[in-house]
């Protein structure tokens, strides 16, 4: 399951003197505790749908041909688009890059795979001059042996136990 939550809480009409008016849908994206908002027109959803069809079987997109000036119809479209995005997330184990780009999600890879890390080089953290569990203490307590080991590790890091 993905750690992405999507909602489309609202929409607004945009009037532009150069072209016909259109509706913008406000998409709220919550991922890994961070929330951001993107605004998309229906035509952008339609383009996303066409691109997703090339690599997977996306859910049905709400109808393109509606009277987009009727508030009740716009509300149904808002709900349908929200359900569309949520279904893509729920039905796909791996979200396509085009989908993440649409939502303006900058997807960073997690930790590198172990094969790509190479050989790990571990250094000893403590060096004892004698084994505190096998040899009887002379006049040192166990804590002095630990302190002695830490001091040797700090000041003589090149000494390796053999």
C-alpha positions in Angstrom: 0.0 0.0 0.0 1.3 3.5 -0.9 1.7 6.2 1.6 -0.1 8.7 -0.6 -3.5 10.2 0.1 -5.4 12.2 -2.5 -8.5 14.4 -2.3 -10.1 17.0 -4.5 -11.8 19.2 -2.0 -12.9 22.0 -4.4 -12.9 23.4 -7.8 -13.2 26.9 -9.3 -14.1 28.4 -12.6 -11.5 30.4 -14.5 -12.5 33.0 -16.9 -10.1 34.0 -19.5 -10.8 36.7 -22.2 -8.5 35.0 -24.6 -10.2 31.6 -24.5 -13.3 29.9 -23.3 -13.7 29.6 -19.5 -12.7 26.4 -17.8 -12.8 24.7 -14.4 -9.7 24.1 -12.3 -9.7 21.2 -9.7 -7.7 21.6 -6.5 -5.9 18.4 -5.7 -4.5 17.9 -2.1 -1.7 15.4 -1.9 -0.5 14.0 1.4 2.7 11.9 1.2 5.0 10.9 4.1 3.4 13.5 6.3 3.9 16.4 3.8 0.9 18.0 2.1 0.9 20.1 -1.0 -1.7 21.3 -3.5 -1.8 21.2 -7.3 -4.5 22.5 -9.6 -5.4 20.7 -12.8 -7.9 21.2 -15.6 -10.0 18.3 -16.8 -7.9 18.3 -20.1 -4.8 17.5 -18.0 -6.7 14.6 -16.4 -7.7 13.4 -19.9 -4.0 13.6 -21.0 -2.9 11.7 -17.9 -5.5 9.0 -18.7 -4.3 8.6 -22.3 -0.7 8.2 -21.0 -1.6 5.7 -18.3 -3.4 3.5 -20.8 -0.1 2.9 -22.5 1.3 1.1 -19.5 -1.6 -0.1 -17.3 -5.4 -0.4 -17.2 -6.6 2.7 -15.5 -10.1 3.1 -14.1 -12.8 4.9 -16.2 -12.4 8.7 -16.4 -15.5 10.8 -15.8 -17.2 11.9 -19.1 -15.4 14.6 -21.1 -18.6 16.1 -22.5 -20.6 17.8 -19.8 -22.1 21.2 -19.3 -19.3 22.5 -17.0 -21.1 25.6 -15.9 -23.7 23.6 -13.9 -22.5 23.3 -10.2 -24.2 19.9 -9.6 -22.5 18.5 -12.7 -19.1 20.0 -11.7 -19.5 18.5 -8.2 -20.1 15.0 -9.7 -17.1 15.5 -12.0 -15.0 16.6 -8.9 -16.0 13.4 -7.0 -15.4 11.2 -10.1 -11.9 12.7 -10.6 -11.1 12.2 -6.9 -12.2 8.5 -7.1 -10.2 8.1 -10.3 -6.9 9.2 -8.7 -7.6 7.2 -5.5 -8.3 4.1 -7.6 -5.1 4.4 -9.6 -3.2 4.5 -6.3 -5.1 1.6 -4.8 -4.8 -0.7 -7.8 -1.1 -0.2 -8.7 1.7 -1.5 -6.6 4.1 0.8 -8.5 2.9 4.2 -9.4 4.0 5.3 -12.9 6.3 8.3 -13.1 3.7 10.1 -15.3 1.2 9.8 -12.4 3.7 11.1 -9.8 4.7 14.0 -12.1 1.0 14.8 -12.6 0.6 15.1 -8.8 3.9 17.0 -8.6 5.4 14.3 -6.3 9.1 14.2 -6.4 9.7 10.5 -5.8 13.1 9.8 -4.3 14.4 6.3 -4.2 14.8 4.7 -0.7 18.0 3.3 0.6 20.2 1.7 -2.1 19.9 -2.0 -2.6 22.5 -4.1 -0.7 24.1 -5.4 -3.9 25.0 -1.8 -4.8 26.6 -1.0 -1.4 29.7 -3.0 -2.1 31.7 -4.7 0.7 31.1 -3.1 4.0 34.2 -2.5 6.1 33.6 -3.0 9.9 36.1 -1.8 12.4 36.2 -3.1 16.0 34.6 -0.8 18.5 36.5 -2.0 21.5 39.9 -3.7 22.1 40.6 -5.5 25.4 44.1 -6.3 26.6 42.6 -9.3 28.4 39.2 -11.0 28.4 37.3 -9.7 31.4 35.1 -12.8 31.5 37.8 -15.4 31.5 40.6 -13.9 33.5 40.1 -13.1 37.1 40.3 -9.4 37.8 43.5 -8.2 39.3 42.5 -5.1 41.1 40.4 -3.7 38.2 36.7 -3.7 38.2 34.8 -4.6 34.9 34.1 -0.9 34.3 37.8 -0.1 34.4 38.4 -2.8 31.8 35.7 -1.3 29.5 37.2 2.2 30.0 40.7 0.8 29.2 39.3 -0.8 26.0 37.7 2.4 24.9 40.9 4.4 25.6 42.9 1.8 23.6 40.4 2.0 20.8 40.6 5.8 20.7 44.4 6.2 21.0 45.5 3.0 19.3 42.9 2.4 16.5 45.5 0.6 14.3 45.8 -2.3 16.9 43.7 -5.1 15.6 42.9 -8.2 17.8 44.5 -11.3 16.4 
